[in-house]
């Protein structure tokens, strides 16, 4: 396997990241969510939050110069969702009393199960730790839950997220102590 190269996402990456996220969600999440649910989720809870790119907390994984995955962490209150998600809260978290958020992990289907998401998760956890956070939480999609569990995240509770146009997306709130 070729080496996985990580770097901080830049503003000019945003169009390619949005394309990767849509492709990943449609292919890798298809068996656990209906196509209608995925399409509605891509208009709200699934997608890129450009605040992560602006904050320098979102990473890009490349293999041989090809975009293979993306993901990051946040020092802000918003747990999940794209720029269009409701209930956004960009207030900064207190690292001593509040958990950092693991956010928006997506892998290109051609690079699934090659360690891309693991490399992104390790980089995100390390960066959050360096920023003074000692706890992490995330909103896992149903297909993502086993991945996060393998990396030490514990289920806090099942949740649902309202979708644009009606319906909901099942997710799992998970947490980890660093």
Secondary structure, DSSP 8 states (H G I E B T S, - for coil): ---EEEEE--GGGHHHHHHHHHHHHHHHTTTTS-HHHHHHHTTTTSS--HHHHHHT-EEEEEETTEEEEEEEEESBS--S--TT-SS----B--TTTS-EEEEEEEE-GGGTTTTHHHHHHHHHHHHHHHTT--EEEEEEEHHHHHHHHHTT-EEEEEEEEE-TTS-EEEEEEEEEE-
